[in-house]
Amino acid sequence: MTVQFSSAVLEAHIAPGASTFTAADIPDMSSWAKESSHWIANYFLNSVHGTAFAPPMNAYAYNFLRRAQYAYSEHALARVSTLAFIAHSGQSPRHFTDALFHWENFLGQAWHAYGILITAWKGKAFEKNDGSVEQRLNALYNQMKHVESRIDNAQIIPGATVPVWLENQGLRSIDASLTFLETGEVLKDLAKYADALSNPRTAKEVLSALDA
């Protein structure tokens, strides 16, 4: 017989909202950017056999591409683990922690990808507290990264185990959220730049078209 734990147990020992987390419309991004698993390899081959970026752009491009590539792969793993948790009726702490681990990696890789671009191009990803997807992505990433300070400063729900949790709409903390659909939009945005930068010979032309 399978033991069914109470809502109180799930909320206290897995995460806030675990007992009501019953559905997740997470976009399957596997077919959106067909080259996402090959961006680094494409960049290498195009640089060796064609035109290469001059330093420091070569370093910016390489590190952006590896971050973008693994944002895609971590998103796919997060999706699988999240749906597995739901399939087990929200009763599996292992599937939840797997999902949270991959979502944390997705947030980190995606945010660092943006960070590399804005550093390379001397720009800004967002204005302070502007509510943009980029601002909320950054907020959730920092909250997961600095979990110890969030706990120490009582910046989590009283009695909760984690500062960021999963709900039917997406990822949430006490002061930020990102829907699952928005995580797909983040990947679409990163893919535009990754497809361009993976070929240094045509990158300038393609990037100019994106800005037009």
Sequence and secondary structure as in RCSB ss.txt:
>XXXX:A:sequence
MTVQFSSAVLEAHIAPGASTFTAADIPDMSSWAKESSHWIANYFLNSVHGTAFAPPMNAYAYNFLRRAQYAYSEH
ALARVSTLAFIAHSGQSPRHFTDALFHWENFLGQAWHAYGILITAWKGKAFEKNDGSVEQRLNALYNQMKHVESR
IDNAQIIPGATVPVWLENQGLRSIDASLTFLETGEVLKDLAKYADALSNPRTAKEVLSALDA
>XXXX:A:secstr
      HHHHHHHT TTGGG         TTTSTTGGGHHHHHHHHHHHS    TTHHHHHHHHHHHHHHHHHHH
HHHHHHHHHHHHTTT  HHHHHHHHHHHHHHHHHHHHHHHHHHHHTT  S  TT   HHHHHHHHHHHHHTHHHH
HHTT S TT S SSEE SSEEE SS EEEHHHHHHHHHHHHHHHHHHT HHHHHHHHHHHH 
